[in-house]
Amino acid sequence: MTRTYIVTGSGSGIGAATAELLRERGYTVVGVDLRGAEVEADLSTPEGRRTAAQKALELANGKVDAVIACAGISAPAPITVAVNYFGVTEFLELLAPTLAKSDAPRAAVVSSMASLQPNSPELVDALLAGDEPRALEIGAALAEQGPRVGYLNYPSSKRALSRWVRRASISEQWAGAGIPLNAVAPGTVLSAMTKDLLATPEGRQMVDSSVPMPLNGHSEPVVIARLLAWLTSEENTHTTGQTIYTDGGADATLRGDDIWGGSGQSISA
């Protein structure tokens, strides 16, 4: 039987590429976006998320095998955290009970290399606490200080999202229901979001200094779509809680091997 996917952000960029790839492979896809999708809804509000989930389930005839949350924005404003964090986590949680009924349920979200960039710890904590009013208040205060500080809404939302994936993935709601839950973290993707920034030599230099990609440079959206498709396929039975940096080597370049900062305890193999 064909698998049924719900894909947010399906109107453009990575979401559109993912929906197209899945349909090419013969799967049923219900897209969700502000416009140009089967379900047109605003994921920046609690009401919009509930409406989107309800309509998506109706169009899927109550059967969902995988959810892929690609919707996101990078505005230096609090709406960024509303969409990028709550528009992902709350939407997934609304669909989780139906998803759990699948024989091979899967979920994946789009984080970002920006999850490794400077952020607002206060905002990240508010997001992880599920306190949307407080998070929007903090985000607005950052935005009032100008675009440079306001941009912290974006890496903060992605840092919190990757941390949520790690926490939620091993919970009864996800692992307990047999649902692998993962994130992908793209580097620089050629899309409407980056088009203007990459249009000038100065813009490209700024982007590449922040996100160096020694392997094959900037990626097309379909590169990310292929990984999302595998993570949400029946083949993936044990990969969960991961943020996989699909970034042409940016993470390895910037952090090297300084990523094992755990408890310090040693376990013999």
C-alpha positions, 0 to 999 in steps of 0.5 A: 500500500502507498504511504501517506505523507503530510508535508508543511511548507510544501508551497516552496523551497525544501517543502516543495522539493520534498512533496514533489519527490515523494509524489514522484515515488508514488506516495500520497502527499497532503501539502500545508502552506500559507498558499499554493497547497492542499491545505492553506493555513497559518502555522504562526498561530495556535488556531492556524495549527489546529485548523491545518492539522484537522484539514490535513487529516481530513484530506488524508482520510484519517491515515497518516504514515509520515509527517515532514515539517519544512515550513519556516521563515527567517525574519528578524521578528517574533513570528519566526519563532512562532512558525519555526518552533511552535508551528512545527512542534505543536503541529506534530503533536496534534498529528502524533495520535493518528500517526501512531496508528500507522504500521511504520510511522515516521516524522522529520523536521527541518532545523538549520546550520543556524542552530549552531550560531549565536542565539538567545539562551533566554528565548531558547529556554522559553521555547523549550518550556512551551511558553509561546507568549513569553517567547514572543515577548522575548522575540519582540524585544530582540526585534526592537533592537534592530535587524542584527539583534532581531535575527537572533529569533532565527538561530534561537528557534532552530536551536530549540527545535533541534533540542526538542527533537532530541528530548521528544524522540525518546519519549513515550509519545514518539519512541514509545509509539515506534515513531523515529523523530529526526531533524535535518540541518541544511547549510546554504540552500538555493531557494527564494529565502537565499536568492537575494542574499546570494545575488551579489559577490558581497552577499555570497562572501558573507554567507560562505564565511558563516557557512563554509561548504567545501563539499559541492557548495550550495545545495539544491532543495532536492538534496535535503528532500532526499534525506527527509524521504529516507528518514521517513521511509520504512527503511529507517527503524532506529535512527532517532533524536538526531539533527543531521547536518546536510551542509557540505561540510560546514559543521565539520569545518566550523566545529571540527571534532569538538562535539563530544562534550558529554558527561566524561564517563568512559564505557568500554566496548 
